[in-house]
Amino acid sequence: MNTFDIVIEICGSAGEGTISAGEILARFMSSQGYEIMSFDSYPAEIRGFGKCVAHTRVNLNPIYSPGKYADVLIALNDKHAISQLGFLKPDGILIYDNQPASFHEEDQSVAGMAEPGVTLYGIPLTQLAHEAAGNSRGRNMVSLGAMACLMEIPKDDFVTAIQNRYASKKQIIIDNNIDSFVLGYNWTGENIKKIDEYSFKGTEPAPPEDKLIINGNQSVARAAIDSNISFYAGYPITPATKIMEIMGKELPKTGGIMLQTEDEISAIGAVIGAGFGGKRAMTATSGPGFSLMTEFTGLAVMSEIPAVIVNSMRGGPCTGLPTKTEQSDFNIAVAGGHGDAPRIVLAPVDTTDCYEATALAFYLAEKYQTLVVLLLDFFLSNSIRNIDVPKPINPSFLSANIAPEPDQLNGYQRYRITGSGISPRTIPGTPDGMYFSTGLEHDENGRPAYDSDTHEKMTRKRFVKHGNALDEAPDVVISGDDGDLDIGVISWGSSAGAAREAVDAARAEGIKAASFSSIMISPFPEEKLKVFADRCNTLLVPELNFTGQFADFIINFLQRPVVKLNFVTGLPMASEDILEKMRELR
C-alpha cells in the first residue's frame, strides 16, 4: 500500500481569504486523485475579528479523521498563527510573511516563537501581493504559490483549480488571483532553497475519478431532495443554516416549499403540520433550537406523526460556542422532553453516512409514524470530503406509509393496536378516514382517555413500534482484530472515524484492538454491543462532551465499567489522543 499523509493548515484572521485558500487547496488535491478531508475553524463574528484556520488532510488512502497535527502551517496572521504553533509537528514547515506591513516584536512574530526543529520559510507575502495585484488581498494566493513550489506540486494544474474557483467572478478577479499565485510560486523557486523532506513529488495517487466534493450539510440537503421532501421549515442557526439555504434554492424546483419561520418552535410546529398532512417534512437546527423544540417532539411521538429534525451539535450550553464542535446533545436527542417519548435517533459517522442516514430518516419517520432525529455536529456539518457519488435511494424508501385496507376504514381506528405497533394511517381527505389527533393520551380511535389501562396500553404500543425499528438499522461497523481483544473502542457519530484510525495504529504497535460503532443510536443494537464487549478486556469510550453521555448510556445495559475519554476543546476528535490513551491502558 502506498503511504503518503500530509496535513496543511492555513491560519489567518477573518477576511484574509484563509477559508477560500483552503477550499482551493482541497479541491485541487481531489482533482489530482488524492483523498482529502478539509475542515475550517472560524469565529462566530462575521468579519474582521478572530482566528480562522483552514485544515486540509491529504492522503493516498481513505481518511477517517482530520489529523490533529499539521505538517505545514501557512501563517497569514502572526498573532493567530502563534496560537496554532502547538499543533505544528516538531519537524514541520512554517511559511510566514518575512516583510509584514507593520513591525512585529519578537514575541509577536510567529517565526520568533517557532520551536527549533521547525523549518522556516520566509516569503514576502504582502510585497508580492502588491506586485501582482496592487493590494494585499492576494496574500493567500501568494502563500499557496509558495507552498506549492516548496511541495514540488506542478504549477499549471494548480492554476486551473484557481480558475475554477473564481470562474463566476469578473476576469480581473480571476487574473489577480492567478497572478498572485504564480508570482508566489516563481519567487519561491528562484529565492528559496528547499531544506525539508516534505514533497508531493513521486507520490502516485489513483487516477482522478468523478468524485463529489461535499460537506455534511450539503449531503443531508441532497439526500432530503432525493428522498422526495415536500416541505422544509427552519430558523437560521449555526451550524445548520446551510441546509436551509440549499432548501430555499432547490426545493421549489421540485414543487416543494421552504418556509423561514420566526423561531424554532414555529419551525417544528410547521413540520409536524406538514407531516400530519401526508408530506415529507424536515427542519434543521442546533442545540439551542432543539431545546426549544422539545415540547413539539413529544407531540410528534404522542400523535404518531412523521417528522425529521437535523440537530447539528455545537459547544454549549446556552448560546455556547456557535462555531465549535461538540457531542453534548446526546442526552437531549435520545430522551429530551417530559414523559416516555421514544424517538429514533441516527448519528452518521462521515459525509457519505450523512446522505444514507438522511434517506433512512425519512423512510423510518414515515413508516413508523414518529420523530426521527439526525445527529450531526459542527465538524461533520462543515468538513469537506471527496466521496463517490451516492447510489440511488432504494425505491422502497421513497413511499413508506402503511395505509389501511378498504375494509379497515369501516369504523376506522387510527391508533389501532397491532403486533408491530404501527397503526395504518390515512392522509387527510381519505374517504371514511377521518380521525381525532391530539397530544392528549388517547384510545385507539384517537379520543382523549385518561384511565391507567389505556395509558399503559398505548405507551407499550409506542415502545413496541420504536423497538421494531431496530430491525431496519444499518449494520454496526466493527473494524480491527478478531478474537479476544486487549482494548475495544466504542464510539459514535463523527468520533468513530478517529477511533477506527486509532485502532489501526494501535494494532501496528502490537495491541489487539477493534472498534465498534452504530449509526442507529435509538433504539440501540444492545445485543450486538454485548457480544463485542465480551471479547474485550478493556472498553474505551471516546466522545466530545464533558461527562461521557454515551458512555453512561451503554453502561446501563453492559453492566460493566468503561474507560471514558472526554474532550470539550471545540475541536474534532483526534485519533492521536485515542491512541495515546490506548497505550496507557495496554
Secondary structure, DSSP 8 states (H G I E B T S, - for coil): ----EEEEEEEEETTSSHHHHHHHHHHHHHHTT-EEEEEEE--SSSSSSSEEEEEEEEESS---S--SSEEEEEESSHHHHHHHGGGEEEEEEEEEESS-SS---GGG-HHHHS-TTSEEEEE-HHHHHHHHHSSGGGHHHHHHHHHHHHTT--HHHHHHHHHHHTTTS-HHHHHHHHHHHHHHHHHHHHH----S----TT--------EEEEEHHHHHHHHHHHTT--EEEE---TTTHHHHHHHHHHGGGGT-EEEE-SSHHHHHHHHHHHHHTT--EEEEE-HHHHHHHHHHHHHHHHTT--EEEEEEE-B-STT-BTTS---TTHHHHHH-SSS----EEE---SHHHHHHHHHHHHHHHHHHTSEEEEEEEHHHHH-EEEEE------GGGG-------GGGGTT--TT---TTS------TT-TT------SS-B-TTS-B---HHHHHHHHHHHHHHHHHGGGG----EEEE--SSEEEEEEE-TTHHHHHHHHHHHHHHTT--EEEEE-SEEES--HHHHHHHHTTEEEEEEEESSSS-HHHHHHHHHH-S--EEEE--SSS---HHHHHHHHHHH-
